[in-house]
Amino acid sequence: MGEPEAAADRVERVLASLGTRERVGQLNQRLYGWQAVERVRGGFRPTEVLLAEAERWSGIGALYGLFRADAWSGRGWADGIRPEERPEVAALVSDAVAAASPAGIRPLLVEEAPHGHQALGGALLPTNLAVAATWDPDLLAEAAAAVADGLAASGVHVALVSALDLLRDPRWGRCEETFGEAPHLAAELARAVVLGMQGADRARVGAGGVAVVLKHLAAQGEGLGGRNGQSAVIGPRDLRELHLPAVRAGVEAGALGLMAAYTDIDGVPCCADADLLTRYLREELGFDGVVMADGLAVDRLAAMTGDVPSAGRAALLAGVDLSLWDEGFTTLAEQERGDRAVAVRVEEACRRVLTLKDRFGLLGPEAAADPTPGTATARERIVVAARRAETLSRRLADEALVLLHDPSRTLPLDAGSLRRVVVAGPFADDVTALLGDYVPPLPEPAPAGVGGALAAALPGAEVLVRPAPTAVDLAGADAVVVVVGGTSHRSTSDAFDANGAVAGSGAGAGAATAATCGEGVDRADVTLPGGQDELVAALRRVAPCPVVAVVVAGRPHVLTEVLAHTDAVLWAGYPGPAGGPAVADVLLGRTEPSGRLPMTLPRHAAAVPVRHDDRHEARGVYQDAPEPVLLPLGHGLGYREARVVDLRARIDGGVVLVEADVTCGAATRNGPAEPRVPVVLPLLGHRTGGVTLPRRRELLAFRRVRLPAGATTTVRWELPVATCVAEGAAPGARTTLHLDDRTTEIRL
């Protein structure tokens, strides 16, 4: 018996066996996967749509969304693919495509997993913006690994994961998909997602993990006016400093794929940007994975090139390897005959797709995608992974909650003295409002919303859920909890664009419970929609007791009036399916609020965008809004106060040694009694003496720690000098470090 065939040799052998049409077929991902199978008595069968596509190309490169379930796909618990059916269906599709391929090549199965798996029974985590409020990359990596376990057990190969977008404008509907506004925080969380889902050395890929395609490359959060997919009016320096750190972190962590965005940067669409996709990504970073286009992004290039075939050529030559739902890449076979540049790039792109397939054993009839498809073993792995993800999703929800405001220490509420609690607001007991975009229908019984969770936690009290309570409802209440904010929930009555985004401007235009966030739901006004400010003010006037606001939201809303008319405010973001119990436990002191804002909250809607790392101070500029910032990045209160009492820093060789003395308070009234206090420490800097105008403050480092209650502890960082000083800084250049209200200075 000879030596096993090396992976590279195997890829070259298969590549050489493919004709032009077959190679181009490997670059196409045209189908909506939920249309690939149909249910019949006793199981499933491939549809004519799938079989025709496989026959057209003698195979299929990738299949998107086989298990997707949501309002756009129209799949739900009545007709969708259930968790226990996934391995069987994956094997069925894989076999059908392999049968059409003379080389026996199987398809990559690609699924949406922006914050969990968008499939019936799929693991769901809090959205990225809420996860960013935890400042906990280690916990995110653990949760991402659990999601990957479930995907892999289902027969999935590739997960599409939001991780590269930065929150630059709260008007943008996809703020919830970002890890906040700080490039360093976003980069570390992007790194954590890749390490969790793929493993530290890509070892999990094909052996229990999945390949990650990080989206979106690049600067999609910079769209002018917060308008999705529109021009990013930035220069190369801001692109590198703000939007590319997460890309670099993801590539360094081993990401096997990146998705090119809809955005154009300085007029060049990302899908046609060779500087971005080839010179930066491949030549500078050494990226060797697959570049996928966003849905229909290749065909959109026709607005630039003049027609669909030239759009396909432009994307291919710029560096796109795999399309999504486009027609442009279907024309490459004809173009290749007379175009040497296209022929070379088709071969390169096909080699990359085949290399990725080889990791999963998809090259040739001798190896199936899953050696035990449809068996109890695969189904049991799905169940185990789902349970693990559920536990970790709850931990993320606990850590994500940010106490914004509590001047009289109203929280935590004394559960023993509560006899009547009114839960008000448009999302008083709406669990779908806690989930965010890109989520499947929940199974029955659905998890508890805030109202239901409070009722379960207070069995001896009357918990009255009233979105708009009357004076009679409020009479005798011991506390009012008003749940305000927004929702990204999609309804089957919504209209959708061909890429799944909500179509038109109708979403969110009316009632507060319509979608007010998510893809396709940009807003010119980021005050709370649907008269919620007026509701909060009315409750304050009538309620004979403390009024506590819980904000569920996927973007930074203006909360000026909410803070003015409540005794305490808890920001929850979209905390996921465990968000109701997590909120209830914080309100009642069973857990400690330990999240910190990963973004700036504006004081006035017309003053946005405002960010911590803008180069100029926004304060005192607008005559009618002299203080445009309500709360800064990193803000967050706790029940047991953690105070930075001293901050020191010095340069030692090539590193900056930073020490912070942090004192934590002891147990508080009605609060947790654990001996350690969860504390988030964001270290910011103001770097001067360089070759550019300095940013006001930049996040240089952060740490999430658990410190002893009632004691002072020293927390240390060792940071590269290059991280702490300005680009091109000369001797004598200064950097001021900020940690909460303490500052210190280093000189180069």
Secondary structure as GFF3:
##gff-version 3
##sequence-region A 1 748
A	DSSP	alpha_helix	7	17	.	.	.	ID=ss1
A	DSSP	alpha_helix	20	26	.	.	.	ID=ss2
A	DSSP	three_ten_helix	33	35	.	.	.	ID=ss3
A	DSSP	beta_strand	37	40	.	.	.	ID=ss4
A	DSSP	beta_strand	43	46	.	.	.	ID=ss5
A	DSSP	alpha_helix	48	57	.	.	.	ID=ss6
A	DSSP	beta_strand	62	64	.	.	.	ID=ss7
A	DSSP	three_ten_helix	83	85	.	.	.	ID=ss8
A	DSSP	alpha_helix	86	100	.	.	.	ID=ss9
A	DSSP	beta_strand	108	112	.	.	.	ID=ss10
A	DSSP	alpha_helix	128	132	.	.	.	ID=ss11
A	DSSP	alpha_helix	137	153	.	.	.	ID=ss12
A	DSSP	beta_strand	158	162	.	.	.	ID=ss13
A	DSSP	three_ten_helix	175	177	.	.	.	ID=ss14
A	DSSP	alpha_helix	183	198	.	.	.	ID=ss15
A	DSSP	beta_strand	211	217	.	.	.	ID=ss16
A	DSSP	three_ten_helix	220	222	.	.	.	ID=ss17
A	DSSP	three_ten_helix	224	226	.	.	.	ID=ss18
A	DSSP	alpha_helix	236	238	.	.	.	ID=ss19
A	DSSP	pi_helix	239	243	.	.	.	ID=ss20
A	DSSP	alpha_helix	245	252	.	.	.	ID=ss21
A	DSSP	beta_strand	257	260	.	.	.	ID=ss22
A	DSSP	beta_strand	264	265	.	.	.	ID=ss23
A	DSSP	beta_strand	268	269	.	.	.	ID=ss24
A	DSSP	three_ten_helix	270	272	.	.	.	ID=ss25
A	DSSP	alpha_helix	274	274	.	.	.	ID=ss26
A	DSSP	pi_helix	275	284	.	.	.	ID=ss27
A	DSSP	beta_strand	290	293	.	.	.	ID=ss28
A	DSSP	alpha_helix	297	300	.	.	.	ID=ss29
A	DSSP	alpha_helix	302	305	.	.	.	ID=ss30
A	DSSP	alpha_helix	308	318	.	.	.	ID=ss31
A	DSSP	three_ten_helix	328	331	.	.	.	ID=ss32
A	DSSP	alpha_helix	332	336	.	.	.	ID=ss33
A	DSSP	alpha_helix	340	359	.	.	.	ID=ss34
A	DSSP	alpha_helix	376	400	.	.	.	ID=ss35
A	DSSP	beta_strand	402	405	.	.	.	ID=ss36
A	DSSP	three_ten_helix	415	417	.	.	.	ID=ss37
A	DSSP	beta_strand	420	424	.	.	.	ID=ss38
A	DSSP	three_ten_helix	432	434	.	.	.	ID=ss39
A	DSSP	alpha_helix	450	457	.	.	.	ID=ss40
A	DSSP	beta_strand	462	465	.	.	.	ID=ss41
A	DSSP	alpha_helix	471	474	.	.	.	ID=ss42
A	DSSP	beta_strand	479	485	.	.	.	ID=ss43
A	DSSP	alpha_helix	532	542	.	.	.	ID=ss44
A	DSSP	beta_strand	547	552	.	.	.	ID=ss45
A	DSSP	alpha_helix	560	564	.	.	.	ID=ss46
A	DSSP	beta_strand	568	573	.	.	.	ID=ss47
A	DSSP	alpha_helix	579	587	.	.	.	ID=ss48
A	DSSP	beta_strand	601	602	.	.	.	ID=ss49
A	DSSP	three_ten_helix	605	607	.	.	.	ID=ss50
A	DSSP	beta_strand	629	631	.	.	.	ID=ss51
A	DSSP	beta_strand	642	652	.	.	.	ID=ss52
A	DSSP	beta_strand	655	664	.	.	.	ID=ss53
A	DSSP	beta_strand	676	687	.	.	.	ID=ss54
A	DSSP	beta_strand	698	708	.	.	.	ID=ss55
A	DSSP	beta_strand	712	720	.	.	.	ID=ss56
A	DSSP	alpha_helix	721	724	.	.	.	ID=ss57
A	DSSP	beta_strand	734	739	.	.	.	ID=ss58
A	DSSP	beta_strand	742	747	.	.	.	ID=ss59
###
